[in-house]
Amino acid sequence: MTYLKTRDIFHVKYILGHRNIQSTMIYMQIGEGLVNYSEDYVCKVAPDITEAQKLIERGFCYVTTFEGKMLFRKRK
């Protein structure tokens, strides 16, 4: 499930404590098969730090800042 959220196999390897990346890949394949995975996102804009904090507490991830506004997203 962590891989589906982060798309970072090395992070998953570290979390699981595997020495060999092949072991981690087995778990990735199992996880992908168990989940109806979506590439769809809910996007939000935070004009200030207070709103950004609220979005992070609701599970949104920071993407970038554009024209002074912070952009966040969360998988549906």
Buried (B, 14 or more C-beta within 10 A) or exposed (E): EBBBEEEEBEBBBEEEEBEEEEEBBEBBEEBEEEEEEEEEBEEBEBEEEEBBEEBBEEEBBEEEEEEEEBBBEEBE
